[in-house]
Structures are given as structure tokens and as C-alpha cells.
Amino acid sequence: MHPKAATAPRTTLTFHNTHAIISGVRYQHLGRCRYCRKSSNTWSEDGTLRVGLHIRNGGSTCRWYVEPHPNTPTPAPACPHCDMAGPWWYPVTNTCPLRNHPYYVSALGDAYQREQEVYSRLRMANHDACKRADRADLLGHKRFPAPKNP
């Protein structure tokens, strides 16, 4: 396990009905050196992850959502491969699995366990709506974005 993943701070979970915000998330960002072109990771602290169940049309349309909100990454002062200083790091944009983020991010630490906790709590409280959201995922329906004000 990478030391940054092992030392990630404990996250906090806040519920708002069918929406949850996981705060204090450490994110890993993939980038490249402007000079040697080798890939390198950098991290950002205190990001948030919004997870929940978006219910529309009086409960007939239900979708899951997961929205990462990382802070701006802070790369090392010099490239770990070629030791070039200055603005050496730039984010990788062509391998992005998320449309609205210009770089690859992955939550580290206990964010995954918190996300699973959100799903299990929502399944206990809103069983029928969660079944509809699961069915929509199986059928390949587009997921809704997170609501503006949970």
C-alpha cells in the first residue's frame, strides 16, 4: 500500500435524507512531467465526495449518484524522475473516466468504506427507491448529477 493511502486522514460522513457528503477525502491525481513526460501522482487534501439517491417524479424515477469534488492538487517542487523544478506537473486529461474533471482522481483512505455505509443505510431506509435505482443501473440508464442543494 502506498504511504499516502495508508496515512490518509479519517473522513467524516454527513447525511441529509437521501444524500450524503463525505468530507476530508484525500484524492490522488495522475499527471505528467512537462520535460521528461513520465507519469507521476500528486495528492490533494480535504476534498469531498457526494453520494446518494436522486429521486424524481414523485419516486417513480430513481438514480444513484457519486460526485467527487477534489481540491486543487499540490505537486512536489521538482519532478521525481528528472528533478526539473518549477511548473513541471500537468494533469492527464485523455484517460479521464469522469467527464467533468480534467484529471483522474481516486479517493484514498476510508472513503470507500464510508461510501458503502451510505449505500447500506439508504437501502434500509428507502428499499423500493433503491431497487428502482439498481434496476436503472442494470439497464444502463444515465445517472443523474447530484442535486445542487441536498
C-alpha beads as a LAMMPS data file, in Angstrom:
LAMMPS data file: protein, C-alpha beads

150 atoms
149 bonds

1 atom types
1 bond types

-500.0 500.0 xlo xhi
-500.0 500.0 ylo yhi
-500.0 500.0 zlo zhi

Masses

1 110.0

Atoms # bond

1 1 1 0.000 0.000 0.000
2 1 1 1.255 3.459 -0.878
3 1 1 2.230 5.564 2.175
4 1 1 -0.176 8.341 1.112
5 1 1 -3.044 5.848 1.071
6 1 1 -2.020 4.335 4.397
7 1 1 -1.771 7.737 6.117
8 1 1 -4.981 9.237 4.708
9 1 1 -6.970 11.053 7.416
10 1 1 -10.270 9.704 8.688
11 1 1 -13.216 11.094 6.776
12 1 1 -16.476 12.446 8.179
13 1 1 -19.920 11.472 6.942
14 1 1 -22.903 13.838 6.967
15 1 1 -26.389 12.655 5.957
16 1 1 -29.202 14.786 4.534
17 1 1 -32.186 12.485 3.929
18 1 1 -31.165 10.531 0.776
19 1 1 -27.920 12.442 0.235
20 1 1 -24.570 12.168 1.986
21 1 1 -21.384 14.202 1.966
22 1 1 -18.096 12.530 2.818
23 1 1 -15.602 15.240 3.713
24 1 1 -11.900 15.198 4.465
25 1 1 -11.126 12.937 1.498
26 1 1 -7.579 12.654 0.151
27 1 1 -7.534 12.400 -3.654
28 1 1 -4.840 11.037 -5.927
29 1 1 -4.298 12.857 -9.244
30 1 1 -2.440 11.491 -12.260
31 1 1 -0.226 13.843 -14.246
32 1 1 2.893 14.037 -16.367
33 1 1 6.156 15.938 -16.276
34 1 1 6.403 18.665 -18.908
35 1 1 10.043 17.804 -19.501
36 1 1 10.567 14.023 -19.323
37 1 1 6.868 13.112 -19.985
38 1 1 6.871 10.404 -17.309
39 1 1 3.686 9.996 -15.321
40 1 1 3.591 10.969 -11.699
41 1 1 0.941 11.140 -8.991
42 1 1 0.218 14.024 -6.700
43 1 1 -2.389 14.452 -3.977
44 1 1 -4.904 16.942 -2.672
45 1 1 -6.330 17.104 0.823
46 1 1 -9.765 17.916 2.273
47 1 1 -11.862 17.102 -0.771
48 1 1 -15.476 15.982 -0.611
49 1 1 -17.405 13.098 -2.130
50 1 1 -21.158 13.473 -2.619
51 1 1 -23.050 10.168 -2.675
52 1 1 -26.725 9.453 -2.642
53 1 1 -30.014 8.601 -4.241
54 1 1 -31.642 11.146 -6.544
55 1 1 -35.431 10.702 -6.593
56 1 1 -37.557 12.421 -9.243
57 1 1 -41.181 12.384 -10.394
58 1 1 -42.655 11.506 -7.024
59 1 1 -40.447 8.458 -6.601
60 1 1 -41.018 6.830 -9.991
61 1 1 -37.537 7.767 -11.288
62 1 1 -34.594 6.977 -9.007
63 1 1 -30.863 7.068 -9.765
64 1 1 -27.662 6.692 -7.746
65 1 1 -25.017 9.373 -7.969
66 1 1 -21.402 9.735 -6.882
67 1 1 -19.676 13.095 -7.386
68 1 1 -16.055 13.623 -6.392
69 1 1 -15.053 17.175 -5.515
70 1 1 -11.269 17.224 -5.081
71 1 1 -9.262 20.281 -4.183
72 1 1 -6.501 21.522 -6.456
73 1 1 -3.516 19.167 -6.301
74 1 1 -0.190 20.405 -4.986
75 1 1 2.683 18.675 -6.796
76 1 1 6.193 18.347 -5.395
77 1 1 8.596 21.221 -6.107
78 1 1 10.544 19.061 -8.588
79 1 1 9.828 16.062 -10.811
80 1 1 10.731 12.800 -9.043
81 1 1 12.094 11.362 -12.320
82 1 1 14.203 14.145 -13.870
83 1 1 14.485 16.651 -10.965
84 1 1 13.270 19.585 -13.076
85 1 1 11.928 22.343 -10.844
86 1 1 9.249 24.909 -11.498
87 1 1 5.866 24.193 -13.065
88 1 1 6.767 20.675 -14.176
89 1 1 3.481 18.813 -13.484
90 1 1 0.361 18.949 -15.649
91 1 1 -2.792 16.830 -15.278
92 1 1 -3.529 13.932 -17.613
93 1 1 -6.760 14.645 -19.466
94 1 1 -7.101 11.883 -22.048
95 1 1 -7.673 8.991 -19.608
96 1 1 -10.325 10.693 -17.526
97 1 1 -13.231 8.410 -16.552
98 1 1 -15.202 11.439 -15.320
99 1 1 -16.487 13.988 -17.835
100 1 1 -16.456 16.991 -15.538
101 1 1 -12.973 16.506 -14.066
102 1 1 -9.889 17.347 -16.144
103 1 1 -7.733 14.809 -14.347
104 1 1 -8.063 11.335 -12.951
105 1 1 -8.954 11.252 -9.278
106 1 1 -9.361 8.418 -6.844
107 1 1 -10.409 8.667 -3.242
108 1 1 -7.998 7.193 -0.745
109 1 1 -8.294 6.127 2.866
110 1 1 -11.637 5.097 4.293
111 1 1 -13.746 6.960 1.682
112 1 1 -14.741 3.687 0.010
113 1 1 -15.954 2.211 3.314
114 1 1 -17.933 5.402 4.002
115 1 1 -19.494 5.203 0.545
116 1 1 -20.573 1.608 1.211
117 1 1 -22.006 2.740 4.550
118 1 1 -24.130 5.314 2.717
119 1 1 -25.478 2.636 0.368
120 1 1 -26.357 0.245 3.175
121 1 1 -28.112 2.965 5.208
122 1 1 -30.084 4.127 2.169
123 1 1 -31.095 0.565 1.326
124 1 1 -32.512 0.105 4.828
125 1 1 -34.433 3.404 4.780
126 1 1 -35.607 3.531 1.119
127 1 1 -35.794 -0.059 -0.044
128 1 1 -38.166 0.464 -3.025
129 1 1 -36.398 3.555 -4.376
130 1 1 -33.028 1.771 -4.150
131 1 1 -34.420 -1.191 -6.093
132 1 1 -35.552 1.191 -8.850
133 1 1 -32.110 2.841 -8.919
134 1 1 -30.411 -0.570 -9.103
135 1 1 -32.698 -1.593 -11.961
136 1 1 -31.874 1.632 -13.826
137 1 1 -28.144 0.892 -13.416
138 1 1 -28.615 -2.647 -14.752
139 1 1 -30.481 -1.315 -17.787
140 1 1 -27.713 1.216 -18.460
141 1 1 -29.752 4.352 -17.847
142 1 1 -27.833 7.571 -17.453
143 1 1 -27.177 8.596 -13.852
144 1 1 -28.422 11.975 -12.682
145 1 1 -25.986 14.561 -11.340
146 1 1 -26.054 15.294 -7.643
147 1 1 -28.706 17.813 -6.634
148 1 1 -27.483 21.372 -6.117
149 1 1 -28.772 21.662 -2.538
150 1 1 -29.023 18.316 -0.731

Bonds

1 1 1 2
2 1 2 3
3 1 3 4
4 1 4 5
5 1 5 6
6 1 6 7
7 1 7 8
8 1 8 9
9 1 9 10
10 1 10 11
11 1 11 12
12 1 12 13
13 1 13 14
14 1 14 15
15 1 15 16
16 1 16 17
17 1 17 18
18 1 18 19
19 1 19 20
20 1 20 21
21 1 21 22
22 1 22 23
23 1 23 24
24 1 24 25
25 1 25 26
26 1 26 27
27 1 27 28
28 1 28 29
29 1 29 30
30 1 30 31
31 1 31 32
32 1 32 33
33 1 33 34
34 1 34 35
35 1 35 36
36 1 36 37
37 1 37 38
38 1 38 39
39 1 39 40
40 1 40 41
41 1 41 42
42 1 42 43
43 1 43 44
44 1 44 45
45 1 45 46
46 1 46 47
47 1 47 48
48 1 48 49
49 1 49 50
50 1 50 51
51 1 51 52
52 1 52 53
53 1 53 54
54 1 54 55
55 1 55 56
56 1 56 57
57 1 57 58
58 1 58 59
59 1 59 60
60 1 60 61
61 1 61 62
62 1 62 63
63 1 63 64
64 1 64 65
65 1 65 66
66 1 66 67
67 1 67 68
68 1 68 69
69 1 69 70
70 1 70 71
71 1 71 72
72 1 72 73
73 1 73 74
74 1 74 75
75 1 75 76
76 1 76 77
77 1 77 78
78 1 78 79
79 1 79 80
80 1 80 81
81 1 81 82
82 1 82 83
83 1 83 84
84 1 84 85
85 1 85 86
86 1 86 87
87 1 87 88
88 1 88 89
89 1 89 90
90 1 90 91
91 1 91 92
92 1 92 93
93 1 93 94
94 1 94 95
95 1 95 96
96 1 96 97
97 1 97 98
98 1 98 99
99 1 99 100
100 1 100 101
101 1 101 102
102 1 102 103
103 1 103 104
104 1 104 105
105 1 105 106
106 1 106 107
107 1 107 108
108 1 108 109
109 1 109 110
110 1 110 111
111 1 111 112
112 1 112 113
113 1 113 114
114 1 114 115
115 1 115 116
116 1 116 117
117 1 117 118
118 1 118 119
119 1 119 120
120 1 120 121
121 1 121 122
122 1 122 123
123 1 123 124
124 1 124 125
125 1 125 126
126 1 126 127
127 1 127 128
128 1 128 129
129 1 129 130
130 1 130 131
131 1 131 132
132 1 132 133
133 1 133 134
134 1 134 135
135 1 135 136
136 1 136 137
137 1 137 138
138 1 138 139
139 1 139 140
140 1 140 141
141 1 141 142
142 1 142 143
143 1 143 144
144 1 144 145
145 1 145 146
146 1 146 147
147 1 147 148
148 1 148 149
149 1 149 150
